[in-house]
Amino acid sequence: MNKKLQITLIFGILILILAGLGFLLFYSDRVALNPPGTVGNTAGNLNNGGLFCEYDGTVYFSNSSQGGCLYAMDPDESNIRQLNTLKVGNLLAGGKYLYYFQLGAAESQSTGIGNLLSAHSFERCGLDGSRAVSLTRDVVVTGQLIDNYLYLLTTSNSGISFYKTKIDGSETTELADYIINPACAENGTIYYVGTETNHYLYTLDTATDVSNELWRGDLWNPVKSGDYFYYLDVANNYRLCRYSLSRNEIQVMTEDRVDCFNVGGGYIYYQKNSADQPQLKFMSAEGGEAYVLAEGNYTKINMTSRYVYFQEFGDAGTLYHSPLGSGSYSAFLPDYSSM
């Protein structure tokens, strides 16, 4: 083989190697698309801070006892592991990724300098917590993942903005300059409450970005479950009701004034607002007798397939849990020995 042919061959091999590396780099950086029908978290969880998110057999959560760090575990609370050292909320999951709003280094993991250097952002990472990427530094009030777009309600000095952005951070489109809570979503539709002139129920078709009036109720924080919308009845002292879309019927679940609630696993959990006797209560999702789970003021009611989690108002460092349907509760003290 002559020298010229050798040089040509070597040059050709180098080109092939570089092309292969470029191909691998291009595809390794591409964000995998989500399966159709993806919804990042339940409306009930997101309306309570989105501290827990169950996806594909794993529970992802903000660990209050560790300053709000991102953790993961099995639904039975075994196999617990830490995924990062950030204080996180508004957890979403879909496809190969997690999404969350982070407020800097968790208190138990940071120094004063670390907190100063950390900045809030809405991020995407792998399901193991790796490869975190900041998608926006806007202050996210609440957000939802629907198929391959994030729908984010943000606030800044210039005001409120509701927009969508593709999961790779591209194709950002502003949809409204007023409050739209995207938490309640199903089959490509966002169900939200009008906040400008009424509390009617509206739909936003995410395929067309077109809104339509659905029901002239007077509601707040809707949670869709099957044919029903569970909601707080604004006109009647924020009692908890549900509305059947197919039958156009309202069922009053309790006359208690309700601060917050969640629905899942066949149960409703809610905080009764009372100056004299505040209580965390639960009942069947079909209605009936309400049982007292805990005396006092509780908030951040999050649910998984097996447990309900909540915090005492004013104490963000202690998390409590109770098996669904159980009349007892205790502090959630994860077993870190297997980590």
N, C-alpha and C positions, 0 to 999 in steps of 0.2 A: 504494500500500500504506500503510495507516494505521500510526501509531506502535505501537499495541498489537499488531498483527499482526507487525510487524518484531521487537519484543521477544520475542514467542512463538517466531518462527522462529529467532532467534539462540539463545534458550534451548534450543530443541530440538536445534540443531546442536551446541551445547556438550555436551549430554547424550550425543549420539551419539559425539562425539570422546572423551569420558571413558570411555564404555562400551567403545569400541574399544581405548583404551589399557589399560583393565583386562583386557580379553580377551587382549591381546598379553602383558601382564605375567604373567597367570595361566599361560598356556601356555608362555611362555619359561622360567618357573621350574619347570615340571613336569619330573620326571625320566623320560626315555624308558625304556620297558620293554625288556628284553633278549629276543632270540629264544629260543624253547624249546630246552632242551638246553645252554644256556650253562654253561661251566665256566671259571673265571677263569685257571687255570694248571695245569701238570702237577704231580702229586704229587712226582715226583723233584725238580723245581725248588724247590717249596715246602719240602720236607724239607732243602734245602740253602740256605735263606735267602731263596728267591724273588727272586734278584738279576736274573734275566732272565725275560722273558715275551714270547712271540711270538704276535701276534694279527693276523689279516687282512692279512698281508703286511708287517708291521712288527715289529721287535724293540725292545721297551722294556727298558731296563736301568739298573742302578745303577752309575754310572761310578766305579770305585775310584780311578782316577788323578786324579779331580776331586773327591775327598772324598765320593763316594757320591751325587752329583747324579743326577737323573733325566734320562736321555738316550733318544733313539730313533734307529734306523737301519734300513736295508734288511737282509734276511737275509744278503746277501753282504758286509756291513759297510760299504757305501757310504751316501751321503746322511745322514751323521751330524748330529744337531742336539740342542741342549740344551733341555730342557723346563722345568726349574726349578732352584733353587739349594738344594734340601733334600737331606738325607741320607736315602735311602729304602731300603726292603726290603719283602718280602712283596708283590711286584707281582702285580696281577690285572688282567685286561682282559675286557670284554664289552660288546656294544652300542656305545654312544657314549662310554663312560667307562673311565678307568683308576682303580684303587684301590691304595693303598699305605700302609704304616706309615712315618711320618716321625719322625726323631729330632732335629729342629731344623735349623739352617743347616749345610750341608756345611762341613767344616773349611777347604777351600780357598776358600770363598766368604764366610766370616764373620769378624767381629771378636769379641773377648771379650764385649762388651756384647750383640752379636747373639745369641750362644749363650745368654746368660742370659735374654734375652727370649723365645727360641724354646722351645716346649714340644712334647713328642711328641703325636701324634694319628694316628688312622686316617682317611685322607682319600679323597675322590672328586674327580676332575677330568676335563676333556675329554681327548680323545685327543691334543690338541696341548699338554696341560699347563695350559690356562687354566681359569678358573672353579673353583678348588680350594675345596672345602667340607669342614670337619671333621665327621666322623660320630660319633666318640667319642674321648675322651682317655684311655681305658683303655690299659694296656700290653698290646699284642697279641702273644702268643707265636707264633701262626700263625693264618691265616684263609684262607677259600676263598669264592669267588663261585659260587653255584649258582642258575641262572635269575635271579630278582629279589631274592634274599636273600644277605646276607653271613653266613657262619658263622664266629664268632670265638672263639678260645680266649684268654682274658685272665687276667692275674694282678694282684693288688693286696695291700695289707696285710691285707685281709679274706679272702684266699684265691683259689682258682681259680674261674673262671666260664666256662662255655661257653654262648653264646647266639646267636640269630639276630636280624638286624635288616634291615628292608627297605632297598633301595639308596637310598631317599630319607631314611633315618634314622628312619623310623617303624616301628611295630609290633614293637618289641623284645620278645623272649621268651626267658627263661632256660630252657635245656634240661638242664643238668647242673651240679653243683658239683664235678666231678672232671674229669680230663684226657680230652678227646676231641679227637684230631687230625683235622680235616676235610679234610686235603690230598688224600686219595685219593677222588675222586668221579667218577661217571659216570651219565648218564641219571637224574638226580634222586636218586641213592643215594650216601650217604657210607659208605665202608668204613674201619673204624677198629679199633684194637687195644684190648681191655679192659685197663685198668691197675689196677683195684681188687683183683682176686683172681686174675687169669690174664692170659695174652697171647693169648687166642682172637681170631678175626676176627669182627667184628660189622658189621651193616648198620644205617644210620639212613635210613629213608624220609623224605625231606624234604617229601613231600606230607602226611604224617600225624604226623611227629615221633616215630615209633615205632621202637624198636630191636629187633633180633633177632640171635641167634647164628647165624653162617654156617658157621664151621669151627673145630674145636678144635685149632688148630695152636699153636705156641709162637713167635710172630713179632713183628717190630718193623718200623715204617716200610714198610707195604705199598705197592706201586706196581702198579696194574692195567694190563695191556696185553693186549687181546683176551681170550682165555680164561684167561690166566695172572695170578697175583699173584706179583710178585717181592718178596722180603722177606729180612730178616736172621733167621737161625735162632737164637733166644735160647739154647735148650738145648744147642746144639752149637757153642759158641764163636763165635757170631755169623757163621757162614759164610753165604754168599749162596745162596739157593735160589729155586725158583719152584714154584708149586702150580697144577695144572690143576683148575679147578672142575668141569668136565664129566666128567673121567676120575678125579677124586679121587686124583691122583698127584703125588708130590713129585719134583722133579729138582734134584740138587745141582749148582750152577753152579761153585762153587769151594770148596775146603776152607780157603782163606785166611780169617783173621779180618778182618772188614770194618768199617771205621769209618763210611763213608758211600758211597752209590752213586746212580747215576741210570740211567735206561733211556730210549732214544729213537732213532729213525732206524735201527733194526736193530742197535743196539749197547748194551752195558752198560759203564759206566765205574765203577770203584770204587777206594777207597783201602785198600790192604793194610796192616793194623796189624802192625808188627813192630819189636821193639826194635833189631834188628840191621840190617834191610834193608827199611824202609818204602818202598812204591812205589805210584804211581798206575798202574793197569792197565786194559785194556779187552779185550773179547771180543765175539763175536757174541751177539745176544740169544737165539739158539737154544742157546748153550753151545759148548764146544770149547776150543781153546787160548787162553790169556790172554796178551796182549802187554804189555810194560812201556812206558808212555808217558813216565813221568818218575820219577827216583829221588828219594826224600824224602817228607815228609809234606805232603799237600795236602788241601784242604777246599773247601766251597762249590761243588761240582760242578754246574754249570747247563748245560742243553743247549738249542739251537735246532735248526731243521731242517737246518742246515749245519755248525754248530760246537759244540764243547764248550768251556766256560770254567771256570776253576778258580783258586784262590788257594793260595799256600804258607801252611801253618799258621804263624800268628804275624806274617804280613805282609799286612795288609788293604789296603795301598796299591798293590799290584801285581797285575794280572790277567793270566792267561795264556790262550791259546786254541790250539785245534788243529782242523783240518777233521775231520769225523767219519770214523773209520777210518784216519786218518793215524798214522804212527809218530813224527811230529815235532811239536814245539810251540814257541811263542815268546811273548814278552810282547805283550799286546794294546795297541798304541799307535795309537789312532784318528787319522785324518787330519782335523784341524780346519780345514784351509785352505778348505774349501767352505762353512763356516758363515757 
